[in-house]
Amino acid sequence: MGRLRHTLVVASLGLLAAGPALAADTLRVLAPTWPGYAPVFVAIDKGYFKELGLDVDMRFEDDRSNVLAAMTRGDIEVDMRTVGEHQGRPRDANTPGVIIGTIDKSVGGDGVIADGSIASIKDLKGKTVAVEPNIPARLLLQLALKKEGMTLDDLNIKNIMTPDTVAVFADSSIAAIGTYEPFMSQAVSSQTQRNGKMLLSSKDSDIIIDVIDVRQDDLKTNPTKYQKFMKGIFKAVELYKSDPAEFIKTTAPHYNLSDAEVKGIFDTSLTFTGAEETAKLIGTPDKPGTLYAIFDTVMDLNVENKAADAKLDVKSQIDSSVMAAVSGAK
């Protein structure tokens, strides 16, 4: 992958209209600065949502607490995060938001980068490791430590915001950082004095899946709106399969990256989940999909590392009705 730029343009949360849920043909979306959510931007720019009679406003917001607050106030209808982030504190059984679908899987886009002097996970014992609470890299780190008979308590954990990865990696007191793309590659390529390397990667795990989380009240009132949303996303994923260059060209400006940089991330970091794979992951009301077992595995990890206060019931956190309608399943 080519050298990535050091700065991404992140839209302000304040640009979203406040207040209760909007009309039945409108959706407001917040998501982190992660290229896996590109199908939404492509569906907006290509008019796929418009063709379905849907108006979608998509903005970046990396601070999860801001997103949860916006969801609770009714400022947005849709949040996109990983399964693990969905589960994290302060979510409980009464927190707004239910999973209706997936959009991508991380296959290298999340991981832990380390100083060149760190040869293995064991070398991190007693060292300072920076990582944002409740992001995929923290779970990957936790799993790797378990295999070596270690826990997060064996490290000196420094909490950071992921967009600060590049600046944090410049600090020689930080042995490693749990992060995600594009910040991961930016840090390694820009801080050459660290001789940085990829220590852990989501390429070797199947638990990092990005989900589409929506307000239960609006879903109940306007179910067809969310069916249209998923259809628009799937049409964008199909464009990526048939004409990746056009998909990438449409995506790049939203992340302030070049076409080559976006292609590099797509080639090495993630795969989009189209209609067929999403249907298998979500399942139907009568036959739960494979996401249910993944949800429980990640839930146990989050409770163990205190990223979540209590175990959530997966049956109350996934609503398969939208995908059942989209796929024609029963």
N, C-alpha and C positions, 0 to 999 in steps of 0.2 A: 504494500500500500504506500502511496506517496505521502509526503509530509502533509499533515493536516494543519489548517490554520489554528491560531491560538485562541480565537474569539468566535463565539457563535452569537448570532442575534437572537435574543430571547424576548418574546412579546410580553407586555405587561399584563398581569392579571387584572389590573384596573380597567383595561379596555373592554372587558366583558360586561355586558349589561347586568345590573343587579336586579334582584327581585325574584318572584316565583317563576315556576317553569313557564316557558313561552308557548306560542301556538303549537298546534299539533304537527305542523310542518317544519318546525325549527328545533335544532339541537346545538347546544353549546358544549364544547369539549376542551378539557385541559389534560395535558400529558407532559412527561419529562422530555428533555432534549435528547431523544433516542431515535435513530433512523428507522427502527422497526415500525414506527407509527406512520411512515411515509404513505402507505396506501390511502389514508384519510386525506392528506393533502392532494394526492394525485386525483382522487375521486372528486374533490372540490374543483380543482383546476380544469379537469377534463369534462366537467359538467355531468358526471355520472349521478350525483345526488340530485341535481336539478332535474334531470330526466325522470327521476322517480318522484318528483314533487317534494323534495326535501332541501331545506336550507341549513347548512352546517357551518359553524364557526369554530375553528380549531386554533388553540393557542398553546404556547409552551408555559409550563410552570414546574420547576424542579423541586420546589419545597412542598413535600407531601402534606404538611400541616395546613398550608394555604389551600390546597386542593380539597382536603376533607372539610375545611371550614366553608368553602364555596359550595360544596355538595350539600352540606347541612343547611345552609342558608337558602338553597334553591337557586343559586347564581349560575349553576351548570347542571346539565343532565348526565354527562358522560365523563368518566375518568378512565385513563388507560395506564395500567401499572402491571408489574409482575404479580404472580400469585402470592409470593412471599410478602410483597409490599402491601397488597390488599389486606392481608391478615394482620399486619403489624399494629402495635399500639398507636392510637387509643381505640382502635376498633373493638367493638363488642357486638353482641347479638342485635343490638338496637341501632347501630350506626347505619346511616343510609348507604346504599350501594349493594347491588347484587350482580354476579358475573353472568353475562349472557353469551359470551363468545370469546374467541382468541384472535390474535392478529399476527403474532410471530413467535418464533422460538430462538433463543440465543444459542448459537453454536460457535462461540468464540468471542462474542461481543462483551461478555462480562468476565472479569477475572481479577487476579492479583499480580501486580507488577512489583519487582523487587530490585534492589541494588545489586550490582554485579557480584558482590561478595557473598550473597545469599545463594547457596547451592541447592538447598532443599527446605521443605517445610520445617524440619527439625531445627534448622539454623535460625528460625524466627523466635525460638524460646528466649524470653526475657527482653526481646527487642520491641521497639515502638513500631506499631503497624497502624496506619491511618485508614479509616473507612467510615463512610456514612452509615448511621444506624439503618437497619431494615432495607438494605439493597441486596441484590442477588449475590454480589461478591462476598458478602459476609457469610451467607449460607455455604458457598463453595469453600470458603476458608474453614468454616466450622466442620464440614464433612472431611476435609483433608486432615485437619488436626486430629479428628477422631481416629483416623486410620493409623496415626502415629502415637496413639495413647495420650494425646494432649487435648486441651480445651482452650477456649478464648482467654481463660484466666491465666494461661501460661504466657500470654503476651501483654504488652503495655498498649492498650487500645486507645487511639486518639480519634475522637469523632470529628469528621470534617464534612463539608458539602462537596459532592462529587465534581461540580464544575471548577473547584479549586485544585483539582488533581495536579495540574502542571506546576502551579506555584508550590504546592506542598512537596512534590517530588524533588524540588530544588534544595530542600532542607536535608542535609546529610544525616541528621539525627533520625530521620524516618527511614526505616529499613525496607518497608514495603507499603503498598497502597492497594486497597480493594476498590475497584472502580469499574467503569464501563466505557464503551466507545461513544463518541470519538475521543473522549478525554484520555483514555488509556494509551492510544497510539500517539497522541499529541505529547504526552509526558515523556514517553520513551524516546521519541524522535527529537524532542527539543532539549531535554536535559542529558546531553551526551556524556557529561562528566560523571554521571552515575553508572554508566555501562548497564543501563536497565535491561531487564528481561521479563518475559512472561513466566511467572511461577505457577500460576493456576489458570485454567480456562474453562469456560462453560462448554467448550467443545466436547469435553469428556463427561458431561452431565445432561440429564433430560428433565431437570426440575425447574429450569428457568424459562418460563412461558409467560408472555404478556397477554393479559386478559382485558376484556372490555367490561367495565363496571358501570351500571346505570342506576338511576333513582327508581326505587320500587314503585313509588306513587305515580310517577309519570309513565312508567312501563305499563302499569295496570290501566291507566286512562287511555294511553295511546300506543298499544302494542304494534300496530302496523308501522309506526314511525321507526321503530327499532329494527323491524324486518327490512325496511328500506335502507337503513344505515348499514346493516350487514351486507345486503346485496350490492350496495355501492362499493364497499370495501373489497368484496370478492371480485367485482368487475375490474378494479384497479390491480388486484393481484394477478388476474388473468392477463392484463396488459404487460405486467412485468415478465410473465412467462413468454408472451408472444413477441414483445418488442422491448426488451430490457433497456436499450439505449434511450428510447423515448421516456420510459418510466424514470430513469435516472436523471435525464435532462430536466424533467418536471420537478423532481425531488430536490435537486442540488441547491437552488436558491433559498429554499426554506431553512436549510441548515448552514447557509453561508459556506458551502463547500464546493469544490470543483466536481465535475462529472467523474473524473478519475478517482477522486477521493471517496465519493459515494459508492462507486463500483467496487472499490477495494473493501469497504465496510460490508457491502452486501455479499461479496464473494467469500469473505472470511469470518463474518461475525454473526449472521442471522439467516433464517429462512422464514418466509411468510407462510402463514397457515391459510390455505384457500378454503373453499366451501366444504370440500370432501374431508379434509383433515380436521377442520374445526368441528364438523358434525361428529366425527369419531371421538374427539376430545370431550365435547360437551354431552353427547348422547341424547337420549329422549326422556320424557317423563317416566316411561316404563323401563328404560334400560340406560342407566347412568354410563357416561363415557369414561375414558381413561384419565381424564383430568381429576376425577374424584380421588383416586389413589394418590396422585401427585400432590393434590391439595393436602391430604392427610399427612403425607411424608414431610412436606414443608412446614405444616402446622406444628408438628412435633419438634422440629428444629427451632422454630421461632419461639415456642414456649420454653424450650431448654435454654436458649440464649437470652431469654427475657425480652425479646423484641415484641412478644405478645403476652398479654396478661392471663389469658385463658384459652382453652381449645374451642374453636368455633365448629359448629355442626355443618359439615360440608353440604348437606342437603338443603340447608337454609341459605347457603352462600352462592349456590349455582342455580340459575333458572334456565332450564333447557327449552322453554316454550318458544322462544324466538327462533332458535335454530331448527326446532322441529317444524315450525311453519315454513321457514326458508327452504329446508331440504325436503319437505313433503313427508317427513317421517311421522310416526304416531307413537 
